[in-house]
Amino acid sequence: MQDAITFADPHLCAAGRALAARLRRAEGRYAMFGHQEDEQIRRSPGTDSDVCEATGTYPAVFGFDLGGIEAPAASGRDAAHFDRMRAWIRRDHERGGIVTISWHSRNPITGGGYGENLHPGSVAVVLPGGDRHGTWCGWLDTVAGFLRSLTDSQGNAIPVVFRPFHEHNGDWFWWCIGGQDDDPAEAAAAQRDGHTGQFGPDADATDDQFAALWRFTVAYLRDRCEVHNVLYAISPDRSRIRADRQAFAADYLRGYPGDDVVDVFGLDDYIDIGRDDNPGTPEEVFAGFVLSLEELAKVARAHGKPAAMTEIGTPNAMAGVPEHPWTRFLDRGAAASDLTRRVLWYLTWTNSWHGEPNIYGTPLSTDPTGPDFLRFARQGYVRFLDRVER
């Protein structure tokens, strides 16, 4: 990061600035482990956290998602759901955790949710002048109300990292601009990543339209709705970025809306970590993971932003270390070089109820990789909540 810090919100609250300073202090010294919906989706009975069951401590970064807040009746997520989320966010913040929030919003034309999220022209219709622009502003009003409501027990604002349009370079969400398919192996792998049936021309936003959507959204939340407790994170998907040091930055920056409206450079990466359809040998897979970390750190540093792995898969047998995926793959990669050490956190996605192995989530103590996960938590470069500075 550059010495001078600028924020997407010039009026960012004191707690938001303190969070940015906390990230800056950690950079190059340690990274943090994160988990999506740690309290909400659990495999272990009798505990409030699968991570805690396995390690005796909690993630340092807690992920939440606002999907459904824009359409409660269609999503089945009512006010009580978001009241519980608000309470979890307060608890995790007061524990010393960092909160990050994504938003799997429904399609503004069809109302379709995840898996049915595409329709031609979806970005164009929510931009100013589009016939769904009023709908979009209403959704943003609702999101803003939730973000403003995040306060601690003393009534102070809770700062969050918000990444509203994640994986925008893919073609599986209504805001997507379509991916890079120049590498046939990666393109084939992308077709097998769980988004089957969603690919095609319906993700038709141009780079400029996506940038306009991002800029409008940040300005609306910040200026119209007076949301001042947010750092904004952009997070393209690695599967649509070529694993090439000459091409990475250009691919990463497709649709980039500008340094003045972005605070964190993130990357969602399952193809390098967790996807056993990656065609590489274990050595090639690890080298690709390190390359992605280093190139992410480079492009973030060039723009004066911190870097984070905003979603990652679960390391497994594809990494060539089936019994030690956390210590010998993830942690080894995170600490591989001065550049990889600049990446600030690694957020695994939600746990499933189907047990190991899967490409998401974290193990329990009784799972085959549970002992390695415990070693990782106790002594790794990537720290859990009990070893981070606040």
N, C-alpha and C positions, 0 to 999 in steps of 0.2 A: 504494500500500500504506500501511496505517497504521503508525505508528511502532513499536508493540508487535507482535511476531511471536509467534503461537501455532502449534503444530504438531499435526497429527492424532496424532502419537506424542510424548507428553511426554518420553519417554526416547530420542528421536532421537539417533543417534550424532553424535560431533563432526564427522565428515565430512559427514553430512547437514545439519547446521547451517551448516557452511562453504559447502555448495552453495546453501542458501537465502540466505546472505549475499552470495554471488557474484551470484545473480540480482538481488538488491536493488540491488547496486552498478551493474548494467548498465541497470536500468530507466530509460528516458527518455534514455539516452546512445547505445545501439545495440541492435539485435536480432541474433539468431543464426540461421544457416541450418542446417537439419537434413535428414537423409535416412534413410529406413527401409531397413534391411538393406543398408547401403552396401557391405559386404564380401561379403555372402552372395549377392546377385543382381547380376551384372555383365554388361554388353554388351561391354565392352572386354577383349580378351585381353592377358595380360602385365602386368596391373596389379592392385592389390588394391582399387581404388576407381574407379568411373566419375567421381565428383566430382573426384578427384585427377587423373585423366587429362585432364579438361577445364580444370582451374584451377590445377594444381600444388599444391593444398592440399586439406584434408579438410573435411567438414562440422564445424561446432562442436557439433552435437547428433546423436547416433547412435541410431537407433531399432531395437529388437528386439521379437520377439513370442514368447510362451511357448506359443502354440497347439500342442497335441499332447502337452504335458508331462503332462497328466492322463490320456492314453490312448495310450501309445506304440505299442502293437500296431495300433490302429485308424488312427493318423495316419501311421505309418511313420517317426516321429521318435524314434530310440532315444537311449540315453545318449550315444553319440558325437556326435550332433547338438548336444546341449546342452553337451557338453564343448567343442566348437568355439565355441559361442556364448559360453560363459564366458571362453574365451581372447580372443575379439574384444572383449568388454566390458572385460577387464583392459587390453588394449592401447589401446583408445580412451580409457579413463579416464586412463591414464598419459600419453597424448598431450596431455591437457588438455581432452578432450571431455566433454560431458554425456551421460549415458545415460538414455534413456527406454524403458520396456518396456510394451507392450500385451499382451493375452491373448485370442486368439480361441479360447476354450474350446469344447469340443464340447457338444452338448445333453445334459443330465444324464438325460433320460428315454430318448431314442432313440440317443444316441451319435453323431448326425449332425454333420458338420463344416460348414464354410462352404458356403453354398448349400443345405444341408439341415438348418438349425440350429433350426427352429421346431417347437414342439409346445405345445398348450394346457397351461397350468398349470405351466410349467417353473420359474418362480420360486417359486411356492408350495411345490413339493415339496422344495426345498433349504433352505427356512427351518426353524428349529427346530420340530419336530413333524411335518415333512413326511417322506414315505417315501424321499426321496433325500438327506436331510440328512447321513446318515453318509457317503454317497458324496461329497458336497460337501466335507465336512470332510477326507476323505482327499485330495481334489484340492488343497485348501489346504495340507495338510501337505507335499505334493510341491512346490508352488510356494514355500512357505516355505523348504524345504531348499535350493532353487536360489538364492533371494534371499540367504539367510544365507551361502551358499558364495562370494559375490562378494567377493573380497578382492584387494588389490594385491600386488605382489611382496614387500612387507614384512609381509604378513598383516593389513593394515588394511582395514576395511570400505569397499567402494565404494558411494557413495550413488547411488540411481537414482530417477527419477520414474516411478511405476507408475500406469497408468490401466487398471484391470481390466475395466471395463464401458463401453467407449467407445460413443458414438452411441446411448445408451440411450433417447433420445426417438424413435428410428426404429421400424421394425417388421421388421427383418431379422435380429436376433440373439435368442437365447432369453431374454435378460434385458431386452428392450425393453418400453417402455410404450406404444408407438404414437405416431405423429407428429401434428403440426398440419397439417391440410389446408385451412385457411381460405382460403389464396390459391390459386385454381384453377391458375394458371400454374405456381406452385411445386409443387403437388401433381402436376401432369402431368409436370413435369421430374423429380420424385423417382421416378416410375415408370420413368424411362429411365436411371437412374444405375448400372446394372450389377447391381441386385438383383432383376431381373425374375423373377417366379414365386415370390418369397418373401413377398410382401405378403399381408396378410389378418388375420383375427381371432386367429391363433395367437400373436401377440405381445400377450398379454393381461394382463401384470402391471399392477397398479394403481401409482399414484405411491407410495403408502405401502409396498407390497411391495418396490418397487425400493429405496426408502430403507432399508428393513429389511435387504435383501440387502447393500447397501453397508456399513451400519453393522456388521452381523455379521461381514462379511469383514475389514474393517479391524481390529475388535476381536480376531478370532481370530488373524490374522497377528501383530498387535502384542502381545497379552496371553498367548495360549496358546502361540504358536510363537516368541515373542521375536524377531521381525523388527524391527530398529531402524535400518535403513539406507534407509528408503523415505519419499519425499514422495508423497502420493496426489493424482492429478490426475483431475478429472471433465471429460468432454469430449463434450457433446451435439453433434448434427449440425446444421449451419446450415440444411440443406434443410427442416427441420421447425421452424424458428424464423422468424417473420414478419420481413421486412425493413421494420420499422416501429419508429421510436424509442419509441413509446408501448407497444409490445407485446413488444419484444425481451427485456427482463429477465424478465417473467412467463413467457414461453415457455422461456427459457434455464433457469429454476429449476424446471421441472416435475420432480418426483421428487427434488428436492435433499435430500440426507441430513443437512445441517447443517455449520456452520462448524467444528465440533470434529472432524470426520472428513475434511476436505478441505484440501489445501495449495495446489493450483494450479487456477485456472479456465482450462480449455482449450476449444477449439472446433475441430471437424473441418469443413472447408469446401471443398467441391468445386463447389458451385453458383455461387459468386461467382468462382471462379478455376479454369479448366480445362474446365468442362463447356460444350461448344459448343451445348448445347440450352437454355442460358439465353436467354430470349426478349428480353432487353434489348439496346439499342444499346450500342456500346462505351463511350459516356459513361455510360450507365445502369449497365452492368456495373461500371465502375470506382467509380462513386458508391456502389453497393451493397456493394462490397468495403470501402470506407472506412467506410461506416456500420456494417458488421459489426465491424470492428476497434474503432471508437470505442465502440460499445455493449458489446462484450466488456470493454474496458478499464473502462468505467463500472461494470458490475455486479461485476467483480472488485474494483475499488477500494472499492466500497460494503461488501464483505465482508472487506476487508483481505487480499486474496489477489493474487498475481501472475497475469498473464494470458499465454497462449501460444496460437498456432495449432498445435494438436497434430497435425493432418493438414491438408494443403492439396493441391489439384490443381496441375497444371502450366499456367502461363499460356500461351495460344496465340492463334490468330487471332481467337477470340471477343473478345479484349481490344482488338482494333483496332490492335495493334502487333505484327504477325506476326514481324518481324525483331528486335524489341527487347522481348520480353515480360518479361524479368527486370528490366531497368533502368527501363523506362517504365511497367510495370504493378505488379509485385510490390514493387520497392524504392520506387517513387514512392508507393504506397499505404502502405507501412510507415512512411514519413517524412512523411505528409501533414499531421499535426497533433500537438499535444502529447499527445492521447489515443492516437492510433495508435502513437506512439513508446513507449508503455508496454507494448506487446505484445512479449514477450521472445524468442520464436523461432517459426520457420516450418518445419515438417517436411513435406517432400514424401514421397510414398509410394514403394514400391519401383520400380525400373526394370523394364521389360518387355524381352523379347528381340525385340520387333517394330519397334523404331525409332520415330522421330518421324513424325507427331505422335500423342501419346496423352495422357490426362488425368492420368497419373501420372509421377513420376520426373524425372530430370534428363538433359540432353543430353550427348553426347560432343563433343569439340572439332571433329569433322568434320560434325556435324549443322548444319542451317541456323541454329539459335539458339545454337550453341556459342560464337561470338565474343561475343555479348551476355552469355552466362552468365559468361564470363571477365571482362568488364568489371564485371559485377555483383559478382563475388567480390572484385575488386581494390579497388573504390572505393565500394561501396554502403553505405547505412545498415545493411543486413543483413550481418553479418560472418561470415566463415568461420573455420576454426580458427586460421589464422595471424595473425588480427587481433583475437582476443578476449583479454580479461584473465582471469587465473586466480586 
